[in-house]
Structure formats: structure tokens, C-alpha cells
């Protein structure tokens, strides 16, 4: 899942991004309003974490422009403004959630995960596809009774496919939602990681879960 | 004296009315009673004159010849009337038969003027008497001639019970009328005063309804009497000042909370993320260094706030000494010089070397550091900072000008407010929180000087400090 963090306080930006990356998210960051808007317009982020008081452009202005351009990324406002009218203004402009500083990092993570589940109409924090079970909160994966160890990137890819289970997901989509903007990887890397995932998930004698749809992408599901 | 305005007004109005009514009643009674007595006396005198005209001298005899009508008048049982006539030598010539053996009092009077007297009869009834002197008529047939020794005295007395009853009725009438008027006046006055004081009660109610949560309400928007308008206006002005003060305090508290929240969030995230898993020592060190930087900036902010609070409470002490301004400016510029050089900013200290001021060096350093730091921060790339100095009467003037200013005249009015920044977003998040110039203004004021700022054409921002020579330590 790919996130954008727009926050001007360097230390906060740096550590929140680090924590989110360690939680398996691809995170782009910006400390400036105008640059942040450019990022948000240029990529299809799953969640945008947005500070309100920013140099260059106010956070609410960014939100307004995003919604005016039809961008549907979930927006979580992260701000020191705690007045009811500030929250109302943010939510009325199309924000999906509001978190007041200082905050517990675990709460930020939980809220981001909740927004992601909303993004993919997935209310359950546990996704089951056949005998494959993914716990979104703990990022643990089982095939039957066997727990499967995945790297951060493999998990991110699997989670994205699981969120869109049954749908054909293009390589570009996967690349956009799993890799960071500054990453040097290209969408061909997706094929490599799909290969890794197949090796770890697929089991002889058990139904195939990752299906290649030639010329279009991949689909996660029990039926071919 | 009672504190109630309503009671005061009522007492004043009713007291005044009582006084007027009493004076009026007494005057009216005096006039009417005088008129009644005069009327009574005129009738009495008329009767006396009629009796006098009925006295005739016939030779050596003096006779009183009363007609039947006169006799009937004298014998009126309702209002008995008595007369008695004396010769000059005191011999009684005639008197009312009803007197029997009794005599009327012989009143003295002048020949030209009748005399009146009030008295009481033996049975206690009131009566009035008139005494007059007259010359009796003479009978032409008998050839009698009038003479000086023929001047007779006549006293006529009449029962004055009716007159007394009329006067008594008049007294009661006036008394009862006065009581009725006073009673009605009290009722009307109470209503008028209460209605007159309604605007005051309304204003009191409006004031009572104003709470510290909402000071935006104003008093007496409509139907305020002219006399109360100045009070209303003063109260509204006071409310405006209170509202502004409360707003300032709320804004200040919110600003403090806001300025502390972001660095706190940074520290908390740094610690939580770092502690989330096992890490290398350099990673821990890096996180600790970041936290230390945040703590240092928070500490600066808290110290600045504390300093402002102490300055405003007059709790900062100063020690005056001779300060060479050019040297102090150079010392204060040093921490910013390297960064300014990187941005190719030209710094000029044009203060004459010998120029000095007698003031507190520690606080003046804080002032200059803040002003120069502010200039270094906001001067444009390859811009210029120029410090000039001037001595006037017991004062040193220091002006710090920097290029690259984009502030408007409206902004300039706010630069001394705590936490004010031209751009509310923080390009310098966590480094500057808008306290520098606020602190400068308060320190200079405590040193007895003044601070002013203005924006000159070409985007030059200038801070002018006037610091007086201080000889005392406080």
C-alpha cells in the first residue's frame, strides 16, 4: 500500500515515514504544501497523511484541490489544531479521518489500516482466500495451518492483491501502490516478486491462488 | 441612605409632593377661611348698621324703633343675634331682650372704624361681635339736633357656629383630599418609577446573561433612554476590551498548546518508532540526537514565554553598566554569521566604535540577538543586513534593517504579538515560533526604551530600538 505523508516538521516526518515503512507501507514524503500537492496529484495514493499548517500551501487548500480534481485517495489529517471547528472544516472538505498531535504511532497505524480497508471495501481485519489467511493488523500470513514468512515487500504485494481479491490487478497498479516514488524499481520488478510469492504461498496438491491473466496482470483467488 | 434607586426616587417624589400639597392646603385654607370670616363680618356689620339706623333721638330720649322684619332677624333661633347700645357715659340705652340680665361686653372701637372680635358664649358656642360708634338719627318733628355728646356705641354679637362648621369642613376636606392625592401619587409614582427603571433592569439582565464563554454580546441595542446611553456605551466599550483580552488569552493558550504539540508529536513518534524493534546503536543515537534537538527548541520557547511572563509581571532585575554597542552587535551577530554567509547575506555594522549606552548588557544582548537572528532568518538570498546607531539625549538608537521583506503594513502592526508569523504555516517548523520580536519589545520596554518596526520601499524591514541610559538597578 502506498502512502503520502505531507508534514513540515522534519523530525515528525522522518520518524512517521520510517515507522510506516517498517509497517510495510510504501511512503512518499514532502515537507512543503505545493510539493505535497504535486505528489498527491501525480500518483494514486491509498492514503494521504496531511498536516494542515504547511509552508507553500495550507493543508485544507491541498485537500480542496485534490477533491476538486476528483482524487479519491483517503486523506487523514494530522494536525496540532484540536478545535471542533478545525475538525469539522477538515472533514467537511473531504478528509476521511482526523488525528490530533501528539498521537500514539500505533493509533496512526490502526487508522491508516482502517482507511485502507475502506479503500478496498474490506471491513474485516482478516482476509481469507481459500485456505490462505492474512491478518492485516499483525501482517501475518497462513496457508492452512502453516505460517508463511514474507519479506516486507512480498507482504505489501500480497496484501494489495488480497484487498482486490478476485479482480485482475495490473502490474502498473501494483507498482504504484507498493513502491515509493523515489524507488528505482520499475513495474518489471512486480513479476519478480510475484514469482517469490508463488514460491512461498503455492503448495502442491492445494488450489493455485495467484493466477496470471495474460496481457493484463494477476488475480488472487481460488477459481482460475 | 437606601441603596435602591427606586426607593430613592419614590421618597424624593412623594416627599416633594407632600411638601407642595401641605403648602397648597395651608394657603388655600387661609384664603378661604379669611373670605368666609370676611363675609360673616360683613353681614354682621350690615346688621349693626341697620340697628344703628333704627336709633332715633326724640327730644331728650333715644329710642330704638325696630321693624318686625328686623325683630325676626334678631330672634332667629338657629343663629341667635344680640345687640346692646350704650351712651357715651356707659349708660345702656337698649339691648336684646333675650340677654335678660346679662350684658354684652362693651368693645372699644374708633368712631371711623368698626372693630370685630371672636369670643365664646357661656355655653361654649363660638360667636363673633362687631362694635361701632354712630350718631343716632333725630326726629325733625321734635326739633332735636345732633350733638357731639350723642355718639353712641353699639355691639352686635352673632352665633358663629355655622362659620366654625364650614371651616372645620374645609379643613377635613383639604386633609382627606391631600391623603387621597398622596395615596394616588404613591401608586402612580411607583408605576412611573418602576417603568422608568425598566431599561436599567433590562441592562442588568443583559449584563447578567453575559458569560466569559461568550463576550460578543453587547448591551441595549434598542430602546435605551438618552440618560443611560453613556453608561451603555461605556459598558459596551468595557465589554469589547474584555472580549479582546479574553480572546488574546485564549489565542495565547491555544498557540502555546499548538506550538508544543508538533514537537511533542515529533519526539513521541521518534521514540515509539525507534523502540518498536531492536536497532543498531547508531540508530538509537540518531533518534536521541533528534529528540535532544526538539527538546532544545522547546526549552527555548518555554524560556522565552517565561521571560515574557516575568517581564510583564515586573520580576526581571537589571544591572546597568557601560556597553559599547558596536562590540555588542558584533558579539550577537556571531552565531548567525556562518549561516548568513552560506546565503551570501552581507552584514554591515555601521555603529561608531565609541558609541556607548549605560544599560543591562545581558538583556540588551538578548534583544540584539533576537533582532539580528530574525534579520538573518528572513533576509533574502544575497540580501543585506545593515545596523546603524545614533546617540540622542541620554538615549542610544539602534536600527537593524534587512532586505527581502514581504510584510504588509497590516502585518507590521502584529509583529510584536506572541506567536505571530506572517505565514501561519511553519517553513521553520520547530525552530521559530514567533516569540522573538514579542520578547524584544517587552525587554526594551522594561529597559525604559521603545521599539518600532516599519517596512520601507524596496522590501526593507527595519527594527528601531531606543534604549535610554539607565543609572539605577532594579
Interface residues (C-beta under 8 A of the other chain):
Chain A: X8 X9 X10 X11 X12 X14 X15 X16 X18 X19 X22 X33 X53 X54 X55 X56 X58 X80 X81 X82 X83 X100 X101 X102 X103 X104 X105 X106
Chain B: X254 X257 X258 X259 X261 X262 X263 X264 X265 X266 X267 X268 X269 X270 X272 X273 X274 X276 X277 X287 X290 X291 X293 X294 X423 X424 X425 X426 X427 X429 X430
